[in-house]
Amino acid sequence: MISWLRQNIGTLLMAFILALTAWVAAVGQQDPIIEQIFPEQLPIDYRNLKDGLTVVGDILEFADVTLRAPTSVWRNLSISDLEVYADLSQLENGTRLVTLHFHTNRRAIQQTSIDPETVTLNIEPLAIKTVDIQVSTEGDPAPDYRAEEPVPDLTATTIVGPASQVDQVVIGQVVVDLTDRQRSIDQAFPINFIDTDGNIVTDVNSEDKQVHISMQITKIENIRRLLVIPVLIGQDELETQGYYRVARISVSPQEVAVFSEEPDALEALPGYLQTLPVNVANRTDDFEERIPLDLPPGFLLIGEQSALVQVGIEPIETSITISLPVEIQGVGLGLYSYPSPEMVNLILSGPAELLDSLQPDDVRAILDVQGLTLGTYQLEPQVIVLPEGLTWELPNPSVIEVVITATPRPTATPSS
C-alpha cells in the first residue's frame, strides 16, 4: 500500500488540485467575490491616548473602506460589523501623522484600502485652571421697573482643556438680558469662557456648565406710561409746492415712563406726550431725527429722554396727456413717406416735478421704415421718454398707417 502511494503520489496530488480548483470555480460561480466601497462611511475610533494629553482642533470623523467579500457576505453586512480605528498609545506632544486600521470579526472579508490611510493630529498636554465668574447685564428693564444686583450661586469654576486654549481664558462670563423685563429672574444661564480680546474660547470644558442667577426686578412707584406722538410742521408748505408729500411717520419708543412725586399730578396728564416739532418743509427724501419730548415742568422721564422720529417723503404722482408729432426714420433714398394720422396722444404718469419740467424733445413717437419699399404699411410707433421715473400707456392710436411712394404727395388745393 505504501509502495503504491509512493508510486501514485503525484497523480493523487494533481487530482486533489483539480478537484479543489473545480470546487472553487463552482463556489465562485454560485457566490462570486465582489470588491467595492462599503456604502456607509465608518466612524473613526481614536483610542489609547496617554493620560494628560488631548487632541486639539478639528479631527476627521469618518473614513471610506473598500472590501472584498462573497456576495452572500455582502447581503448581511452592517456597519456594526466593521471598525476603523487609530491607535494613539505611542503619541507625544506635537503634530503627528497617524495610520488608520481596519478590524472585523466577520470571516471571508478582506479590506483592500482605507481612504484616507492616515490622519494628522495636533496633540497637546491638558491644563487645569480656576477662573472667576463675572455676571453682566445687557438692555434695561421696562421703563417703570428697576433691577437689583444679580446674585450668582457660583463665583469661580475650574476649567480643563488643551494648554494653549486654557491659557487664553481670563474669565467665565454670564450674560443676563434685561430688555423690557418686568419680572424677577431665578434661572440658570450658560457660562462662556472669554479671552483678553473678548472672544469666546470653545475648546475648554468645565464641570459647571451653568450658573444660577437670582435677580429682583421691582416696579417703581409714581410712574405712568404715556404714548409718544410725533408733531410735524411744514406739511402745508411742502404740499403747496405740488411735488412732494409726507407718506409715513413712525416714532420710537412708542411709549415712555413719566415719574412724579405727586400721584394726582401724574394722573392729571393726558395719555400721551408730544415731541417737539419736526419741520418737513423743503424735504425731498426720507429722513429721521432724534427729538426731545415736550414734557411739562415737574415731571421726569424714566429711561429714554428723546424719541427717534422717522418720516417718509415721496413724490406726488400725477398724469398728463400730450400730443406728439409722428417722426419717420429710415426712409430709403429717393422715396417719400406719409404717416396717417400725423399726431398721436400719449398719457404720461409720474412725479409732478418731472412732468412739469418736460422739454419738447424729451418725449418722441418714432416710426422706423428702414428697409421698406413702395407700399402702404401698418406700423406701431416706438415711444422714447428721456426722463427716468416716468411711465406711459400705449399711444392713441397705437397703429399708424404709413404710405411710401416714389413721388411727393401733391398739396391739396381747393377747386375754383
URDA-V470526 format. One line per field, one symbol per residue. ss: DSSP state (A for helix, B for strand, O for the rest). psi: psi as a letter, one per 30 degrees, with the letter a starting at -180 (. if undefined). burial: 1 if it has 9 or more other C-alpha atoms within 8 Angstrom, else 0. A space follows every 10 residues. Layout:
BEGIN
ss: ???
psi: ???
burial: ???
END
This chain:
BEGIN
ss: OAAAAAAAAA AAAAAAAAAA AAAAAAAAAA OOBBBBBOOO OBBBBBBOOO OOBBBBOOOO OBBBBBBBBB AAAAAOOOAA ABBBBBBOOO OOOBBBBBBO BBBBOOOOBB BBBBBOOBBB BBBBBBBBBB BBBBBBBBOO OOOOBBBOOO BBOOOBBBBB BBAAAAOOOO BBBBBBBOOO OOOOBBBBBB OBBBOOOOOB OOOBBBOOOB BBBBBOBBBO OOBBBBBBBO OBBOAAAAAA OOOBBBBBBB BBOOBBBBBO OOAAAAAAOO OBBBBOOBBO OOOOOOBBBB BBBOOOOOOB BBOOOBBBBB BBBBBOBBBB BBBBBBBBBO OOOOOBBBBB OOBBBBBBBB BAAAAAOOOA AABBBBBBOO OOOOBBBBBO OBBBBOOOOO BBOOOBOOOB BBBBBOOOOO OOOOOO
psi: eeeeeefgee eeeeeeeeee eeeeeeeeee ilkkklkkfk kkkkjjlgkk kfllkkaklk fllkkklkll eeeeegklff flkklkjgfg kakakkkkkk lkkkfklgkk kflkjlfllk kjklkklkkk klkkkllkll lleglkklkk jlfkfllklk akefeeffkf lkkkkkjgjg kfllkilkkl kkkkafgglk jfhllkfjfl kkkkkkjlkk lhkkkklkkk kklgeeeefe fgfllkekkl kklfllkkkk fjeeeeffkl glklllkkkg kgkflklkkk klkiklkglk kkbkflkjkk kkklkkklkl klkkkkkklg klkglkkjlj lfklkkjkka keeeefgkle gfkljkkjgk fkakakkjkk kkkjjekkgk lllkljlfkk kkkklflkkl kkkkl.
burial: 0000000000 0000000000 0000001100 1110000100 1111011010 0011110000 0011111111 1010000000 1111111100 1010010111 0101000010 1001000010 1111111100 1111100101 1111111001 0100011111 1110110111 1111110111 1101100010 1111100000 1011010000 1111111100 0111111111 1111101110 0111110010 1010111111 0000010000 0111110101 1010010000 1110000010 1100001111 1111110010 0001110110 1100111010 0001111111 1111100000 0111111010 0001000010 1011100001 0000100001 1111100000 000000
END
